[in-house]
Amino acid sequence: MTYPPVSGAVAIVAAALDGIEAHRPEVLADDWSRQVKAWLSEDPSLIYKEAAAALTD
């Protein structure tokens, strides 16, 4: 099984600090986090299908 690429710690910290500075209530620092957030409003059957495809690529 392969997993999505992990973002570097420096990039995550930079995104978090930018979010704090901009007074954002939420910071999604990488593509995987943004995709998971987008899935939250979708039909669960689509979520599982897309997540399985993403994890097997």
Secondary structure as GFF3:
##gff-version 3
##sequence-region A 1 57
A	DSSP	alpha_helix	9	21	.	.	.	ID=ss1
A	DSSP	alpha_helix	31	39	.	.	.	ID=ss2
A	DSSP	alpha_helix	44	56	.	.	.	ID=ss3
###
